[in-house]
Amino acid sequence: MTGAASMTVGQIAPAPRQEAAIELVDVTRSFVTPDGKSLTAIRDFNMTVRRGEFVAVVGPTGCGKSTTLSLITGLAQPTSGEVKLFGSPVVGIDPRIGFVFQQDAVFPWRNVLNNVAAGPMFRGLGRAEAQSLAHDWIKRVGLTGFDKHYPHQLSGGMRKRVALAQTFINGPEILLMDEPFSALDVQTRVFMQDELLGLWESSNASVVFVTHDLEEAIGLADKVVVLTTGPATVKAVYDIPLPRPRVLSELRFDPQFVEISRVIWDNLREEVMVSYQRATSQAQAAS
């Protein structure tokens, strides 16, 4: 396996421990299905995310990408191995983590202003101060004038901007994103990708971004982690040497971007084919 120039291909090089924001060390996660069978979602899983680093995770459908996020948040516990945040084991839900879901997580009964202000108020900030801070974030995500609108009055892209403002207003040190733009049309998705990069570059958050879109992963990330077919383990890690700041609508035509996409896809495609063949065999056996 060969890679583009200046690119680390298929090598896993953990950051020095003092620089790590997230560490998964030899993690396995198994659970019992409703029909009483044991299922292993991830196995012997190792991943390090440095402070301020943007890491994208790609892999076949159902390979355990979302399970990885659940372990980082503390919503799930590893069967074996260790999950650490800033050098300490994960214990419960950590307030330093922000999470952006695939589906909108806005409150339908609150307008934009009160949706964005909700986080600071839950953390103890007074209403006036929280709303003042929310006005600033609403402006940052380009929703000035929509403060009084409710979610059902907004487009999908606008609701996603509300979700980003909801998350970044709390100053997360770690940001987890589970296919946040997959439901958007192509044009809106590109716009939101650039919006996310602008917000992230002004913060120092460490990001784990799960996606099925390889071009999205390469365009956004400092590092792309490729997972195997489930039970997932890390197959390869690719450093992305594209300079920042990036504009994704222009980056896709860059020859280096195209070459990086080709190299990673050659690796990822093997796992996608295994997953497809497995699913086909299971469907035939069930028929």
N, C-alpha and C positions, 0 to 999 in steps of 0.2 A: 504494500500500500504506500503510495507516494502522495505528497501534498504540494500546495502552492508555496511559492517562496515566502520566507519569513513566517511560516505557519507551523505550529506544533501539531502533528497528526498522530492521533491514536496514543498519545502519551499522557499519563496522569501525573501531574507534578503538584502535590499539595503545597499550599502556601505555608510560610513559617507560621507556627502556631499563634504567635502574638498578633498576626495580621488577620487571622481567620474570623469571619463573622458567623459562618455556618460550617459545621463539620458533621458529616455522616461517616462513621467509621465501622466497616464490616457489618452493616445493618441488614438484618433479615426481618421481614414482617409477614407473619402468617395469621390466618384467622379461619374460623369455622363458618361455612356457608349455611344458608337456611336448611339445606337438605342433609346437614351433618357431615359434610366432607371438609377436609382440611385443604386450604388454598394458600399458596405462598405468592404474595404480590411482588415483593422484591427480595433479592438474595445477594448476600456478600456485597453490599452496595457501599461504595466510597465516593464521596464528593466533598469538595472544599470550595467555599465562596469567600473571597477576601472582602475586607471592608471597602465599601464603595464600588464593588464589582457588579457588573450586569451579566448574569449567566442565564442562557436559554437552554431548556431541556426538551429534546425531541426524541421520538420513538414511535413504534407502531401503536395502533389503537389498543387500549386495554393493557398496556405494558407496565403500569404502576406509576405513571408520572404524577397523578393526583395524590396517590398514596404518599409519595415523597413529600409533598407539601403538607399533608396532614401530620406527618411525623415532625416536621419542622415547627409547626404551630403548637404541637403538644396535644392535638385532638386525638392522635393515635400514638401508641407506644410501641417501640420495636420489640420483636420477639427475642432478638439478640442483637448485640452491637450497641453503639453509642450515638446519640444525636446531641450536639452541643451548639450553644449560641454564645459567642464571645468567650469561648473556653470553658463554659459551665454547662452541665447537663440540663436538658430541657425538662422543666417541671411546671406542668400546667400551661395556661395560656399566658404568653409573654406580651405585655403592653407595648413593647418596642416593635412589634410586628404589625404591619398593615397588610390587608388581603383584598385583592380585586378579583371578583368572581367572573365566570363566564356569563352568568345571568345578572341582570341589574340587581344590586342589593340596596336600592334606595327605598325609603319609606313612602308608600303611595299616598298616605294621608298628610304628608308634610310637603310644603313648597320647597323650592330650590334652596332658599336661604336657610330654612330650618333643617333641611337635610344636611347641608354642609356644616352647620353649626352644631349638629347633634353630638359629634365626637368630643369636641372640647367641653361641651356641657356635661356629658357623661363622665368626663375626667375631672369635673369640679370647677370649671371656669364659669363665671357669671354670665347670664344671658346677654347683657349688653356687650361685654367684651368678646364673647364667642361670636355674636352676630357681626361685630366689627371685623373680626378676623375672617369670618366667612365671606363678607363682602370683598375682601382683598383676594381671596382664593377664587371666588366667582369671576372676578375680573381677570385673574391670571389664566383661567381656562376659557376665556372668551364668551362668558355667559352674562355679561353686564346687560341689564334690562330684563332678564328672565328671573329675577329674584323671587317674584311672587307666583311664578308658574309652578304647576304640579307635574309630577312625572308623566302622567298620561297626556299632557299638553306638549311634550317634548319629543323630538326625533330620537332614534336609537343612538346616534352619535352624541347628541346633547346629553342624554341620560348617562352615557359613558363618561362624558366630561364631568358631570356631577359626581360620579363615582370616584374619579381621579381626585377631584377637589376634596371629597369626603376623606380620602385616604391620606393625601399629602398634608392636609391641614393639621394632622396629628403629629407630624414630624417623625414618621417611622424610621427606625434605623435599619430595619429589614422589610422589604416589600415582596410579597408573594403574589403572583399573578397566574391564574389558571385559565388559559385561552380567553383573555378578556375581550378580544376584538373579533372572535370567530363569527359572531352573529351579524356583523356589520357588512354592508356592501363594500366592494373593493375600494372605491374612491374614498369613502368615509374611513375605512380601515387605515389607509395610507396617511390620511390627515391625523388620525388619532395616534398612530405610531410616532409621527413627528412631534405631536403634542406631548406624548409620554417622555420622549427623549429630552425635550426642553425642560420638563419638570424635574426629571431625574438628574440631569446635569447640574441643576441649581441646588440639588440636595447632596447628601453623602450616603444615601441609602444603598444597601446591598440588595440586589434584586435576583430572584429566581423566577423565571418567566417560562411557563409551560405552553407549548404550542405544537400544532401539527404542521404549521407553515414554515418550511425550512428557510425560505427567503426572508420571512419576518424574523426568524431567529438570528440569521446572519446579520441582517441589517441593524438589529437593535443591540446585539450582545458583544461583550468583550470575549466571551468564551461560550462555545456550544458543546453541550454534553449529549452524546448519542447513547440511548439505552437499547438493550437487546429486547427481543420478544419475551413476554412474561413467562416465568418470574424474572423480572428485570434486574439486570446488573449494568454497570457502566461499561459500555463497549469501547468508547473512544472519547477523547476530549480534544477539541480544536480551539486553539487561540485564534482570534479574528483580528488581523493586523490592520484593518481599515481605519484610517484616521478619523478623529472626531474634531469638531461636531459633524454629524451626518444628517443628510436630507434624503430620506428613503426614496422619495419619488425620483430622485436623480441617481441615487446609488445603484439601482438595479441595472443600469446600463454600463457601469464601470467594469472593464475587463477583469480586474482582480476579483470583484464581487462574483462575476460569472464563473471564474475558475474555482473559487472557494466553494460555490454552490455545487459545482460538478463533483469536486473531490468528496465533499461530505455526503452528497446524494448517493454516490457509488457505494459508500459504506452503509448508509441508512437503508437503501433499497434492499439489501440482503435481508435485513430484519423484517421489512414490510412484506417481502415475499414469503418468508417463513410464517409470519402471522396470517397471511392470506391463505396459504396452503393448509395451515392448521384449522382455520375456521371452516374451510371448504370440506375437509375430512370430517370434522365434527358434524357439519350439517348433513353430509351424506350418511353418516352413521345413525343420525337421529331420524332419518326419513325411512 
